[in-house]
Amino acid sequence: MIERLSEQNRNRRNGNLSQPEYIINRNNLTIITFNGLDYFVKNNRVIGIRGLDLSEEVLDQITAKLVLLDNVQYNYSERATTEYDNRLFLLSLKMFSSTTRDIAALAKAENPSLNVENNIAKMRLPNVDRALENQNTQTLVQLNK
């Protein structure tokens, strides 16, 4: 899914504008694969990950992280469509991909469910505001040069 959204972004640059799309916001039960893990998503919530027996608390933590990043990518996608600001959209997709890759890495341990249960709360959520601030600073530095 992330690759498809990135491809749509490339098409935007060629003048083929597509509609912004949420990744997690699904009403019907949907299986979305990220980095080899199948996420079961329904009503804007991760309700399970295939092969992992996770508590509701951990699923809520995963949902919170992914929904935040999903909202960010959607908003940046919308801005990219109207303002042609592609860098922020691609940055948000990279953060989403990185977060799901970290979850997949936790699931590759000897006892994957326990490993995800114990480590998901410790997993840092990318600081979206910091990434945007860094990008703005870099842009200002480039303008000064």
C-alpha positions in Angstrom: 0.0 0.0 0.0 2.8 2.4 0.9 4.5 1.7 -2.4 1.2 2.3 -4.3 0.8 5.7 -2.6 4.3 6.6 -3.4 3.7 5.6 -7.1 0.6 7.8 -7.1 2.8 10.7 -5.9 5.2 10.2 -8.8 2.2 10.3 -11.1 1.1 13.6 -9.5 4.4 15.1 -10.6 3.5 14.2 -14.2 0.2 16.0 -13.9 -2.0 13.0 -13.0 -3.5 14.1 -9.8 -5.0 11.4 -7.5 -7.2 11.7 -4.4 -5.6 11.5 -1.0 -6.2 8.1 0.6 -6.1 6.9 4.2 -4.2 3.6 4.9 -5.8 2.6 8.2 -9.2 4.3 8.1 -11.3 1.3 6.9 -14.9 0.6 7.8 -15.0 -3.0 6.7 -12.5 -5.7 7.8 -9.4 -5.2 5.6 -6.1 -7.1 5.6 -3.2 -4.8 4.9 0.3 -6.2 4.6 3.3 -4.1 5.8 6.8 -5.6 5.8 5.5 -9.1 5.7 3.0 -8.8 8.5 -0.8 -8.9 7.8 -2.6 -6.3 9.8 -6.4 -6.8 10.3 -8.0 -3.3 10.2 -11.6 -2.4 10.9 -13.3 0.8 11.9 -10.0 2.8 11.9 -8.4 0.3 14.3 -5.9 -2.5 14.2 -7.8 -5.4 15.6 -5.0 -8.0 15.1 -1.8 -9.0 13.4 -1.7 -12.5 11.8 0.4 -14.9 13.8 0.6 -12.7 16.9 -1.5 -13.0 20.0 -1.6 -9.4 21.2 -3.6 -7.9 24.1 -6.1 -5.1 23.4 -3.8 -2.6 25.1 -0.9 -3.4 22.7 -3.3 -3.3 19.7 -4.5 0.1 21.0 -0.9 1.3 21.2 -0.2 0.1 17.6 -3.4 1.7 16.4 -2.5 5.0 18.0 0.9 5.1 16.3 -0.4 4.1 12.9 -3.5 6.2 12.9 -1.4 9.3 13.8 1.0 8.6 11.0 -1.9 7.8 8.7 -3.5 11.1 9.4 -0.2 12.9 8.7 0.4 11.1 5.4 -3.2 11.9 4.4 -2.9 15.6 5.2 0.5 15.8 3.4 -1.0 13.9 0.5 -3.8 16.4 0.3 -1.3 19.3 0.5 0.8 17.7 -2.2 -2.2 17.5 -4.4 -3.1 21.1 -3.9 0.3 22.7 -3.3 2.6 20.2 -5.0 4.6 19.7 -1.8 5.8 16.2 -2.4 8.6 16.1 0.2 6.4 16.2 3.2 4.1 13.5 1.8 7.1 11.2 1.0 8.5 11.9 4.5 5.2 10.8 6.1 5.2 7.6 4.1 8.8 6.9 5.1 7.8 7.3 8.8 4.8 5.0 8.4 7.0 2.4 6.6 9.7 2.7 9.3 7.2 2.2 12.1 5.7 -0.9 10.5 9.2 -2.2 9.7 10.0 -1.8 13.4 6.9 -3.8 14.4 7.8 -6.5 11.9 11.3 -6.7 13.4 9.8 -7.2 16.8 7.6 -10.0 15.4 10.7 -11.9 14.2 11.9 -12.8 17.7 11.7 -16.3 19.2 8.4 -15.5 21.0 7.0 -12.8 18.7 3.7 -12.1 20.5 5.5 -11.6 23.9 8.3 -9.5 22.2 5.8 -7.2 20.6 3.8 -7.0 23.9 6.9 -6.0 25.8 8.4 -3.6 23.4 5.7 -1.8 21.6 5.3 0.8 24.3 9.0 1.5 24.2 9.0 2.0 20.5 9.4 5.7 19.7 6.9 7.3 17.4 8.7 9.5 14.9 8.3 13.1 15.9 6.5 14.5 12.9 6.8 18.1 14.1 10.5 17.7 14.6 10.9 16.2 11.1 8.9 19.2 9.6 11.0 21.6 11.7 14.2 20.1 10.5 13.1 20.3 6.9 12.1 23.9 7.3 15.5 24.7 8.8 17.2 22.9 6.0 15.2 24.9 3.5 16.1 28.1 5.2 19.8 27.2 5.2 19.5 26.4 1.5 17.9 29.8 0.9 20.7 31.6 2.8 23.3 29.9 0.6 
